[in-house]
């Protein structure tokens, strides 16, 4: 059972990592000023950490 849970965690975390990278690229394209990029990245990172935590708690 422990192996199946770890596999689920890895898959979920991998998906979340890909999603985070894609969303940060969006910040790169849209934010002209460094302060706006920082705010965008901070918000995206917070959302991503919540989703990653939820991945681990669901199993």
N, C-alpha and C positions, 0 to 999 in steps of 0.2 A: 504494500500500500504506500509506503514511504517513497518508493520509486515513481509511482504514478503521480503523486503530489508534486514531487520535484520537477517532473517533466511538464506538468501543467504550469508551474511557476516559471520555468525557463521559457516556455512558449509565450506566456503572457508578458513576461518582462521583455522578451525580444521584440514582440509587437509594440510594446510601449516605447521601447528605445527607438524603433523606426518612426513611430508617430512623433516622438519628441524631436528627432532630427528634422523631420519634414516641417514641423511647426516652427522650429527655429530658423529654418531657411526662409519661411514666410516673413519672419521678423527682419531678416537680412534684406529682403526685397522691399519691404514697406517702410521701414524706419530710416529716416534721413539723418536725424540727430542721434548722437550716442545715448543721450538720456532717454529718448523714446525707445531705442532698441533695448536698453537695459530694463525699462518697465515692461515691454512686451515679453522679453525673455524671462523675467521674473514671474510674470503671471502664468506663462506657459509651463514653466518648471514646477510651479506649485500645483497646477492641475495635473501634470504628469505624475508627480509624486503621490498624489491622492489616488490616481488610477492604479499605479503600481502597488500601492499598499492594499488597495481593494482586491487586486489579483491574488495576493498572498493570503488574504483573510477569507476569500470565498471558498477555498478548498477544504 
